[in-house]
Amino acid sequence: MEALGLGEGDRERLKYASRMCAKVDNAAIQDGYMLYHHALFVAEDGTWAIVQQGMCPSDRTARRYHWLSEELRDGFVVEPHTGIAGDTLRPVVLDMTARRSEGCRKASLDLAREGPARVNRLLRSLRARGQKSLLNWLPEQARRALGPAGLEAPLKYLRMPWRLNWDALARAYELQPGDYEGLLAIRGIGPATVRALALIAALVYGEEPSWQDPAKFSFAFGGKDGVPYPVNRALMDEAISLLEDAIARARLGQDEKLRALKRLRGLL
């Protein structure tokens, strides 16, 4: 950082960005992928990009999360990604970063600011006999998307947690964060606590979170290492030819076409 001439304030902002990106993709988005890779890229002017990758243990598929500092118009918790790439779309994902989760975020924040005793009472009031799953409270459309097999064997990341980090909730009560990002930034506020607050917000306050997978892009031709399947070179060449033909036929000036073709070739 010092080699770039960045001051202490800039370094602290980069540390915060690094930590929040990891926290969001690990706790605010619960899609079954465990982060195992985190890379921070910094430009001379202090702008940054972060790329994280997660692995789903059940089917060993990968998912990549892309962040750009210039795109963070609404902070770290409101649809902050420039792209989420994966080869599998999940039928149900708890996404607290979606705009439609705004009410759930506010209700979760209110709950955390009321203190752990209040959260504990509400959690106990919802606890039925035996372990329950968030699938019990999913919208009917989401339940149908999972199918009978999914309902019989609910994913672990959608189970209702009964053991929360009560120390972290106590810190949230003391700090009284001003927004959901501030709540998420508190150390110890992890996936289980986020999930429990979201469920209580939905059942008690009627503020449903988003259950839609936020992945925006898919790997078209396989991973860089041939996992989960080898790259289909013939299909890749066909797609490149199709794009080149589309650019050639487009109603663009010659200079614009050349620039588009150069950008396309830069991806090869």
KOLZAVEX-909004 format. One record per residue: z, y, x of N, C-alpha, C, O, CB in turn; residue in three letters. Coordinates in steps of 0.1 Angstrom, whole numbers, plus 5000, padded with zeros to 4 digits. Glycine has a CB too. Layout:
! residues N
ZYXZYXZYXZYXZYXALA;...
***
This chain:
! residues 268
500049885008500050005000500050135009499350225005501250004991MET;500850125019500850245028499550275035499250385037501950225039GLU;498750165037497450185044496550265034495650335039496850045047ALA;496750255021495950335012496450475010495850555003495850264999LEU;497550505016498150635015498850665002498950774997497150735017GLY;499350554995499950564982501450594984502150534993499750434974LEU;501950694976503350724977504250624970503750534965503550864971GLY;505550654971506550564966506350554951506550444945507950614969GLU;506050664944505850654929504650564926504750494916505550794924GLY;503550574933502450494930502750344933502350264925501250534939ASP;503550324943503850184946504750124935504550004931504650174960ARG;505650204930506550154919505650134907505950034899507650254916GLU;504750214904503850194892503050064894502849994884502950314890ARG;502550034906501849914908502749794906502349694900501149914922LEU;503949804911504849684909505149664894505149554890506249714917LYS;505349774887505549764873504349704865504549614857505949904867TYR;503149744869501949694863501849544866501549464857500749764868ALA;502149504878502049364882503049284873502649174868502349344897SER;504249334872505249254865504949254850505149144843506649314867ARG;504449364844504249364830503049284826503049214815503949514825MET;501949284834500849194831501249044831500848974822499749214842CYS;502049004840502548874840503448844828503348734822503348834853ALA;504248944824505148924813504448914800504748824791506249034812LYS;503348994798502548994786501848864784501948804774501549114786VAL;501248814795500448694794501248574793500848464789499448684806ASP;502548584797503448464797504248464784504648354779504348474809ASN;504648584778505548584767504948644755505148594744506748664771ALA;504248764756503748824744502548754738502348754726503348974747ALA;501748684747500748594742501148454745501348414756499348634749ILE;501348374734501748234736500648144731500548114719503148214728GLN;499848104741498648024738498647884744497747814744497448094742ASP;499847854750499947724757499547714771499547604777499147624749GLY;499147834777498647834791499747884800500347994797497447924792TYR;500147814810501147854820500547924832499647864838501947724824MET;500948044835500348114846500648054859501848014862500848264846LEU;499648044868499947984881499248074892499448044904499447844882TYR;498448174888497748254898497748394893497548424882496248204900HIS;498048494903498148634900497648714911498148694922499648674896HIS;496548794909495948874919495849014915495449044904494548814923ALA;496349104924496249254921495349314931495449294943497749314923LEU;494349394926493349464934493649614932493749664921491949424930PHE;493749684943494049824943492949904950492549874961495349854950VAL;492450014943491450104950492150214957493350234955490450154939ALA;491350284965491950394973492550504964493450574968490850454982GLU;492050524952492550624943493750584935494250654926491450674934ASP;494150454937495350414930495050334917495950274912496250524926GLY;493850334913493450244901493550104906493450064917492050284896THR;493750014896493949874899493249784889492949824878495449844900TRP;493149654893492749544884493649424887494049404899491249514887ALA;493949354877494749234878493949114872493449134860496149254872ILE;493949004879493348884873494448774874494948744885492048844881VAL;494648714863495648604862494948474856494048484848496948634854GLN;495448364861494948234855496048144851497048134858494048164866GLN;495848084840496747984834496147854832494947844831497448044822GLY;497047754832496547614829497347554817498547574816496747524842MET;496547494809497247424797497547274802496647204804496247424785CYS;498847244803499147104808498646994799498346884804500647094809PRO;498547014786498146904777496646864778496446744778498346944763SER;495746954781494346914782493746964795492546944798493546974771ASP;494547024804494147074817492947164817492147164826493846944826ARG;492847244807491847354807492447484812493647494812491247374793THR;491647574817492047694823491747814814490847804806491447714837ALA;492447924817492248044810492448164819493448154827493048064797ARG;491648264819491748374828491948504821491248534811490548384838ARG;492848584825493248714819492848824828493248834840494748714816TYR;492048924823491549034831492149164826492249194814490049044830HIS;492649244836493249384833492549484842492249464853494749374835TRP;492349604836491849724843492749844839492949864828490349754841LEU;493249914850494150024847493450134838494150194830494650084860SER;492150154840491450254832491350224817491150314809490050274837GLU;491550094814491450054800492750044792492750014780490749914799GLU;493850084799495150074792495450204784496250284788496250054803LEU;494650224773494750344765496050344757496650444754493550354756ARG;496550224753497650214744498850134751499550064744497350144731ASP;498950144764499950074771499749934774498549884772501250094763GLY;500749854777500649714781500749614770500449494772501649684792PHE;501049664758501349564747500449574735500649504725502749574743VAL;499449664735498549674724497149654728496449734733498649824717VAL;496649524727495349484730494949534744493949614745494349524720GLU;495649504755495449574768494449504776493949574786496749564775PRO;493949384773493049314782491649374781491149414771493049164779HIS;490949364792489449394792488749264789487549264786489049444806THR;489349144791488749024787489748904789490548914799487549004796GLY;489648804781490348684783489348574782488748544772491548664772ILE;489148504793488048404794488648264794489648234801487248424807ALA;488048174787488448034786487347954780486448004773489748014779GLY;487447824781486447734775486847674762486147584756485947624785ASP;488047704758488647654746489347764737490147834743489647534749THR;488947774725489647864716490747784708490447684702488647934706LEU;491947834708493047764701493047804687492847924684494347804708ARG;493247714678493247744663494447834660494347914650493347624655PRO;495547834667496747914664497347954677497647874686497747834656VAL;497548094678498148154690499048264685498648344677497048204700VAL;500248264690501148384687500748494696500948494708502648344689LEU;500148604690499648714698500348844694499948904684498148734696ASP;501448874701502148994698501449124703501949234701503548984704MET;500349114710499649224715498549274705498049384707498949194728THR;498249194695497249234685497649354677498849374675496949114676ALA;496749434673497049554665497649514652498549584647495749644663ARG;497249404647497749354634499249314635499949284625496949244628ARG;499749294648501149264650502049384651503249364655501249174663SER;501549504648502249624650503549624642504649654648501449744646GLU;503549584630504749574622505749474627506949504627504349534607GLY;505249364632506149254638506749304651507949284653505349124640CYS;505949384659506549444671507749534667508749534674505449514679ARG;507449624658508549724654509749654648510849684652507949824643LYS;509549544640510649474635511449404646512649394645510249374624ALA;510749344655511349274666512149374675513249334679510249204675SER;511649484677512349594684513649634677514649644683511449714687LEU;513549654664514749684656515749584657516949604658514349714641ASP;515349454656516349344657517049344670518249324671515549204655LEU;516249364681516849354695517849474696518849454703515749364705ALA;517549584690518449704692519649694683520649764685517649834688ARG;519649594673520849574665521849484672523049484667520449514652GLU;521449424682522349344690522249194688521749144678523749384687GLY;522749114698522648964697523348904686522948804681523148914711PRO;524548964682525248904671524448904658524448804651526548984668ALA;523749014655522849014643521748914644521448844635522249164642ARG;521148904656520048814658520548664656519848584650519348824672VAL;521748644661522348504660522548474646522348354642523648494668ASN;523148564638523348534624522148504616522048414609524148654617ARG;521048584619519848564612519148434616518648354608518848674614LEU;519248404629518748274634519448154628518748054624518848264649LEU;520748164627521448054620521148034606521147924600522948074622ARG;520948154599520548144585519248074582518948024571520548284579SER;518348084592517048014591517047874595516047804593516048094599LEU;518047834602518047694608518347594597519447584592519147694619ARG;517347514595517547394586517947274594518047284606516147374578ALA;518147164587518547044593517346984602516246964597518946934583ARG;517646964615516546914624515747024629515847144625515746814616GLY;514946994639514047094646512947124637512247044632513647034660GLN;512647254636511547304628510447364637510747404649512047404618LYS;509247384632508147444640507747574633507847594621507047344641SER;507147664641506547784635505447754626505047834617506147874646LEU;504847634627503747594618504247584604503347604595503247454623LEU;505547574601505947564587505747704581505747714568507447534587ASN;505647814589505547944583504148004586503948124583506648034588TRP;503247924591501947984594501148004581501447934571501147884603LEU;500248104581499348114569498647994566498347914575498448234571PRO;498247964553497647844549496347824557495947714561497347844535GLU;495547934559494347924567494547864581493747784585493648054567GLN;495547914587495847864601496247714601495947644610496947954607ALA;497047674590497447534589496247444587496147344593498447524578ARG;495247494579494047414577493247404590492647294593493247474566ARG;493247514598492447504610492947404620492247344627492447644617ALA;494347384620494947284629494547144625494447054633496347304630LEU;494447124612494146984607495446904606496446944611493146924615GLY;495346784600496446694599497146654612498346654613496046564591PRO;496246634622496846584635497646694641498746674647495746554645ALA;497246824640497946934646499346954639500246994645497147054645GLY;499346934626500546944618501546834621502746854620500246964603LEU;501046714624501946604626502546614640503646574642501146474625GLU;501846674650502346694663502146834668501346864676501546594673ALA;503046924663502947064666503047094681503847034687503947144658PRO;502347194686502347224700503747284703504447354695501347334703LEU;504247254715505547294720505747444720506847494717505847234733LYS;504647514723504847664724504847724710505047844709503647724732TYR;504747644699504947704686506247664680506447694668503747664677LEU;507047584687508347544681509247654681509247744689508947424689ARG;510147654670511147764669512247734679512847624680511747764655MET;512447834688513547814698514947844692515047944685513247904710PRO;515847764696517247784691518147834702519247894700517847654685TRP;517747824715518447874726517747994732516747974738518647754737ARG;518348104730517748234735518548284747519648234750517748334724LEU;517948374754518648444765519548554759519148664757517648504775ASN;520748514755521648614748522048724758522348834753522848544743TRP;522148694771522448804780521348914780521649034781522648744794ASP;520048864779518948964779519049044766518749164766517648894780ALA;519348974755519449054742520649154743520549254737519648954731LEU;521749114750522849204751522349324760522849444757524049134758ALA;521549304770521049414778520149504769520149634771520349364790ARG;519349444761518449524752519349614742518949724740517549434744ALA;520449554738521349634729521949754736522049854731522449534723TYR;522249724749522849834757521849944760522150064760523449784770GLU;520649894764519549994768518950064757518450174759518549914777LEU;518850004745518150054733516750104737516450224737519050174728GLN;515850014740514550054745513850124733514050104722513649924748PRO;512950224737512350304728511050244721510650294711511950434734GLY;510550144727509350084722509349934726510149884733508050154726ASP;508349864720508249714723507949684738508449584743507149654714TYR;507149774744506949754758508249764766508449684776505949864764GLU;509049854763510349864769511249744767511949704776511149994764GLY;511149684755511849564752511349454761512149374767511749524738LEU;510049434762509449324769509649344784509749244791507949324767LEU;509849464789510149494803511449444808511749434820509849634806ALA;512449424798513749384802513749244808513249154802514749394790ILE;514349234819514449094826515149004817516249024812515049104840ARG;514548884816515248784807514648774793514848664787516648804806GLY;513948874789513248864776511948784778510948834783512849004770ILE;512048654775510948564777510248514765510548564754511348454786GLY;509448404766508748354755509648304743509248334731507948234759PRO;510748244746511648194735512148314727512148304715512748104741ALA;512648414734513248534727512148604719512448644708513848624737THR;510948624725509848694718509548614705509248674695508648704727VAL;509448474707509048394695510048394684509748404673508848254700ARG;511348394688512448394678512448524671512548524658513748364685ALA;512348634678512348764671511148784662511248844651512348884682LEU;509948724666508748734658508948654645508548704634507548684665ALA;509548534646509748454634510748524624510548524612510248314638LEU;511848574630512848644621512148764615512448794603514048684630ILE;511348844622510648954617509748914605509648984595509849024627ALA;509148804607508248754596508948704584508548744573507348644601ALA;510048624586510748564574511648664567511848664555511548444579LEU;512348754575513348844569512748974565513049024554514448864579VAL;511849024573511249154570509849154565509249254561511249244583TYR;509249034565507849014559506849074569505749104564507749074546GLY;507149094581506149144591505549034599506148994609506849244600GLU;504448984595503748874601503048914614502449024615502748814592GLU;503248834625502448854637501048804635500748734625503148794649PRO;500148824645498848774645498948634651499548604661497848854654SER;498148544644498148404649496748374654496348254656498448304637TRP;495948474656494548454661494448454676495048534682493648554655GLN;493648364682493448354696492748484701491748514696492648224700ASP;493348554711492748674715491648654726491148754730493748764721PRO;491348534729490248514739488948574735488548564723490048354742ALA;488348644744487148724740485848664746484748684740487348864745LYS;485948594757484848544764485048394767486248354768484448624776PHE;483948324769484048184772483248154785482248214788483648084761SER;483748054793482948014804481747944799481747844791483747914813PHE;480547994803479347934797478847814805478147724799478248044798ALA;479147804818478547694826479547614834479147544843477547754834PHE;480847624831481847544838482547624848482247744851481147424845GLY;483547564854484447634864483747644878482847574880485747574865GLY;484347724886483747744900483947614908483147594918484447854907LYS;484847524904485047404912484647274904484947164908486547394916ASP;483847294894483347184886484347134876484047024870482947074895GLY;485447194874486447154865486547254854486547374857487847134872VAL;486547214841486647084836485347004835485346884831487247084822PRO;484247074838482946994838482047054848482147174851482346984824TYR;481046984854480147034864479347144859479047154847479346924870PRO;478847234867477947344863476647284860476047204868477847454875VAL;476047324849474747274844473747374850473447484843474647264829ASN;473147354861472247444868471047474859470547584859471847394882ARG;470447364853469247384845469547484833468747564830468747254840ALA;470647464827471047554816471247694821470947794814472347504809LEU;471947704833472147844838470847914841470648024838472947834851MET;469847844847468547894850467847944838467148044837467647794858ASP;467947854827467347894814467948014808467148104803467447774805GLU;469248034809469848154804469448274812469248384806471448134804ALA;469348264825468948374833467548414830467248534829469048344848ILE;466648324828465248354824465148414811464348514809464448224824SER;466048374802466048434788466448574789465948664782466948354779LEU;467548604797467948744799466948834805466748944801469348744807LEU;466248784816465248854823464148894813463549004813464748784835GLU;463748794805462648814795463048914785462249004781462248684789ASP;464348914781464849004771464749154776464449244769466248974766ALA;465149164789465149294795463749344797463449464794465849294809ILE;462849254801461449294802460749344789459949434789460649174808ALA;461149284778460649314765461349434758460849494749460649194756ARG;462449474764463249574757462549714759461749734768464649584764ALA;462749794749462149934749463050024758463750114754462049994735ARG;462849994771463550074781462550134791461450084793464649994789LEU;462950244798462150294808462150204820463050114821462650434812GLY;461150214829461050134840462250134849462750034854459750164848GLN;462750254852463950264860465150194854465950124861464350414863ASP;465350204841466450134834466249984835467249914837466550184819GLU;465049934833464849794834465149744848465749634850463349764831LYS;464749814858465049774872466549774875467049684881464449874882LEU;467249874870468749874871469349754864470349694869469350004866ARG;468849724852469449614844469149484852470049394852468849604830ALA;467949464857467649344865468449334877468949224881466149334868LEU;468749444884469549434896470949394893471649324900469549574903LYS;471549454881472849414877472949264874473849194877473349494865ARG;471849214867471749074864471748984876472448884877470549044855LEU;470949024886470848944898472148944906472448854914469648994907ARG;472849054904474149064911475148964907476148944913474749204910GLY;474948904895475848804889475448664894476248574892475748814874LEU;474348654900473848514904474648464916474448354921472448514908LEU;
***
